[in-house]
Amino acid sequence: MANRSEQRICRLNSKAIRGAGREIHYSSKVTKIITKNDKAVGIKLADGSEAYADIIISNADGRKTLNELQSLSIIMCMIP
């Protein structure tokens, strides 16, 4: 469960994102981060639909994001 500081940061971030005219997808099961030229460009949802954006933000923990959602080539590129 998120503490008050984490909740405040999330609220401020979501307000800024929506204020910039961007969308936030809540309660959406993401099955894959779509990459092109070693850059995250979109997401694939459990229902098979895809969404593309200039910036992709994962709210999943780091292990899930790196191990389950991204491709191995992207993970390898992140290692210095």
C-alpha positions as CSV (number, residue, x, y, z in Angstrom):
1,M,0.0,0.0,0.0
2,A,1.3,3.4,-1.0
3,N,2.2,5.9,1.8
4,R,0.9,9.5,1.8
5,S,4.0,10.9,0.0
6,E,3.7,8.3,-2.8
7,Q,0.0,9.0,-3.1
8,R,0.6,12.8,-3.3
9,I,3.3,12.3,-6.0
10,C,0.9,10.1,-8.0
11,R,-1.8,12.7,-7.8
12,L,0.5,15.5,-8.9
13,N,1.9,13.5,-11.7
14,S,-1.6,12.5,-13.0
15,K,-2.8,16.1,-12.7
16,A,0.2,17.3,-14.8
17,I,-0.2,14.5,-17.4
18,R,-4.0,15.2,-17.8
19,G,-3.3,18.9,-17.8
20,A,-0.9,18.4,-20.8
21,G,-3.8,16.8,-22.7
22,R,-2.5,13.2,-22.3
23,E,-4.4,10.1,-21.3
24,I,-3.9,7.8,-18.4
25,H,-5.3,4.2,-18.6
26,Y,-6.4,3.0,-15.2
27,S,-7.0,-0.7,-14.3
28,S,-5.6,-1.8,-17.7
29,K,-3.8,-5.2,-17.8
30,V,-0.6,-4.6,-19.8
31,T,0.9,-7.7,-21.3
32,K,3.8,-6.2,-23.2
33,I,5.8,-3.0,-23.7
34,I,6.1,-2.4,-27.4
35,T,9.5,-1.3,-28.5
36,K,11.0,0.0,-31.7
37,N,14.7,0.7,-32.2
38,D,15.4,0.0,-28.5
39,K,12.8,2.6,-27.3
40,A,9.4,2.0,-25.6
41,V,6.8,3.3,-28.0
42,G,3.6,1.6,-26.8
43,I,1.8,-1.0,-24.8
44,K,-0.2,-4.1,-25.6
45,L,-3.2,-4.8,-23.4
46,A,-4.7,-8.1,-22.3
47,D,-7.7,-7.5,-24.6
48,G,-5.3,-7.3,-27.6
49,S,-5.6,-3.6,-28.2
50,E,-2.5,-1.4,-28.4
51,A,-1.8,2.1,-27.3
52,Y,1.2,4.2,-28.6
53,A,2.8,7.3,-27.0
54,D,5.9,9.4,-27.0
55,I,6.5,8.5,-23.3
56,I,5.6,5.2,-21.6
57,I,5.5,5.1,-17.8
58,S,5.3,1.8,-16.0
59,N,3.6,1.7,-12.6
60,A,4.5,-2.0,-12.2
61,D,7.5,-2.8,-10.0
62,G,10.9,-2.9,-11.6
63,R,11.1,-6.7,-11.7
64,K,7.8,-7.1,-13.5
65,T,8.6,-4.2,-15.9
66,L,12.0,-5.6,-16.8
67,N,11.5,-9.3,-16.7
68,E,7.9,-9.8,-17.9
69,L,7.0,-6.8,-20.1
70,Q,10.1,-5.7,-22.0
71,S,12.0,-7.7,-24.5
72,L,15.4,-9.2,-23.6
73,S,17.2,-6.9,-26.1
74,I,16.0,-3.8,-24.3
75,I,17.0,-5.2,-20.9
76,M,20.5,-5.8,-22.2
77,C,20.7,-2.3,-23.6
78,M,20.0,-0.9,-20.1
79,I,22.9,-2.6,-18.5
80,P,26.0,-0.4,-18.6
